[in-house]
C-alpha cells in the first residue's frame, strides 16, 4: 500500500484540519521555520498584514509528519491547497523528511515560501516582527494567538525554536507593560 505524508511546521501541527492515520515527529533538511510571510487572509489583511510562518531556505526544521490514507489523499490535498495557497505565497513541494521515531525517510508534501512573492518579508527587525504580529487580525483570528499557540505546541513537543521563543517573550513583555 502506498503511503502518503504531509509535513507540518506551523499551525498544521496543532490544527491539521484533515483526517490522518497517525503522526510522528519529523525533520526536514534544507529549510527552517521563520516568520517570513505577510498574512493577508488568515492572520491579517492587505491593509494591515499579520505575520505567519513559512519554510524558508537553509537549515533544518522539526515538525510533524501526518500519514494519510490513500482513500483520503485527494481530499487532503484539496483541503491543503485551499488553506495554504489562498494567495499563492507558498509553493507545494514533495520533500524528504526523516521520521524521528523510526529514522525512516519518507516523501511528504509541504508548503515552502515563495521568495519571489510580494508577501515574502525578507529579513525583518525585531520591532517590525513585533508590530506585524501585534497588529495582525484576519479571518482565522489574531496573529498573536497564532504565534503563541505555535510556541506552546512546540514546547509540548519538546521542540525549541529560539527565534519564536524570543518573539513570544517580547509579546509577553509588551502585554505585561500594557496591563500595568
C-alpha positions in Angstrom: 0.0 0.0 0.0 1.4 3.4 -1.0 1.9 5.8 1.9 1.1 9.5 1.8 2.6 12.0 4.1 2.1 15.7 4.9 4.8 17.7 6.8 3.5 20.4 9.2 5.8 23.0 10.8 3.3 25.7 11.9 -0.4 25.7 12.6 -0.8 22.4 10.8 0.9 20.8 13.8 -1.8 21.9 16.2 -4.7 22.3 13.9 -4.3 20.0 10.9 -7.9 20.1 9.8 -7.7 16.8 7.9 -8.2 13.1 8.8 -4.9 11.2 9.2 -4.0 7.7 10.2 -1.2 8.8 12.5 1.5 11.3 13.0 5.2 11.3 14.0 7.8 13.9 14.9 9.8 14.6 11.8 12.6 16.8 10.5 13.1 18.4 7.1 16.6 19.5 6.0 17.4 22.5 3.8 14.6 24.6 5.2 13.9 26.4 8.5 10.7 27.7 10.2 10.6 31.5 10.1 8.0 34.3 10.5 8.6 35.5 6.9 5.1 35.8 5.3 2.8 38.8 5.4 -0.6 37.3 6.1 -3.4 39.0 4.1 -6.1 36.5 4.9 -5.8 34.2 7.9 -4.0 36.5 10.4 -4.1 39.9 8.7 -5.5 41.8 5.8 -3.8 43.5 2.8 -4.3 46.9 4.6 -3.0 45.6 8.0 -1.0 42.4 7.4 -0.1 39.9 10.1 3.0 37.7 10.1 2.9 34.0 9.7 5.4 31.1 9.4 7.0 29.8 6.2 9.6 27.2 5.5 12.5 29.3 4.2 15.8 28.2 2.7 18.6 26.8 4.8 19.0 24.9 8.0 16.5 22.3 9.2 13.2 22.2 10.9 11.4 19.9 13.3 7.7 19.4 12.9 5.1 16.7 12.4 4.6 14.2 9.6 1.0 13.1 9.2 0.3 9.8 7.5 -2.7 10.0 5.2 -4.8 7.0 3.9 -4.8 6.5 0.2 -8.6 6.9 0.2 -8.3 10.4 1.8 -5.3 11.7 -0.2 -7.2 13.6 -2.9 -9.5 15.3 -0.3 -6.5 16.1 1.9 -4.6 17.8 -1.0 -7.7 19.7 -2.0 -8.1 20.9 1.6 -4.4 21.9 2.0 -4.4 23.7 -1.3 -7.4 25.7 -0.3 -5.9 26.5 3.1 -2.2 27.1 2.2 -2.4 28.5 -1.3 -5.1 31.2 -0.9 -2.6 33.9 -2.2 0.0 31.6 -3.7 2.7 32.7 -1.3 3.5 29.0 -0.6 4.7 26.5 -3.2 3.6 22.9 -2.7 6.6 20.6 -2.7 7.2 16.9 -2.1 10.3 16.7 0.1 12.1 14.0 2.0 11.5 14.2 5.7 13.0 12.0 8.4 10.6 10.4 10.8 12.3 10.8 14.2 10.8 7.8 16.0 11.8 5.3 13.3 14.6 7.1 11.5 12.9 6.4 8.1 12.9 8.8 5.3 9.6 9.4 3.6 8.4 11.8 0.9 6.0 14.3 2.3 4.0 17.2 0.8 4.9 20.5 2.5 4.5 24.2 1.7 7.6 26.3 1.2 7.6 30.1 1.0 8.0 31.6 -2.5 10.8 34.2 -2.0 9.6 36.0 -5.2 6.1 36.6 -3.9 5.1 40.0 -2.7 4.1 38.6 0.7 7.6 37.3 1.4 9.0 39.6 4.0 12.8 39.1 3.6 14.6 39.8 6.9 12.7 41.9 9.4 13.9 43.7 12.5 12.5 42.6 15.9 10.5 45.8 16.0 8.9 45.0 12.6 8.1 41.4 13.7 6.5 42.6 16.9 4.5 45.2 15.0 3.0 42.8 12.4 2.4 40.1 15.0 0.9 42.6 17.4 -1.5 44.2 14.9 -2.5 41.3 12.6 -6.0 40.1 12.7 -7.6 38.0 9.9 -10.4 35.5 9.2 -8.7 32.9 11.4 -8.1 35.3 14.3 -5.3 37.3 16.0 -1.7 36.9 14.8 -0.6 37.0 18.4 -2.7 33.9 19.2 -1.2 32.1 16.2 2.3 32.7 17.3 1.7 31.9 21.0 -0.3 28.7 20.1 2.6 27.6 17.9 5.1 28.2 20.6 3.0 26.4 23.2 2.7 23.4 20.9 6.4 23.4 20.0 7.2 23.3 23.7 4.8 20.4 24.3 6.6 18.5 21.5 10.0 19.4 23.1 11.0 21.5 20.1 13.0 24.6 21.0 12.7 27.3 18.4 14.9 30.1 19.7 13.6 32.7 17.3 9.9 32.1 18.1 10.7 31.9 21.8 12.3 35.4 21.6 9.1 36.7 19.8 6.9 35.1 22.5 9.0 36.6 25.3 8.7 40.1 23.7 5.0 39.7 23.2 4.5 38.7 26.9 6.7 41.6 28.0 4.6 44.0 25.8 1.3 42.6 27.3 2.6 42.9 30.8 3.6 46.5 30.3 0.3 47.5 28.7 -1.7 45.9 31.6 0.3 47.8 34.2 
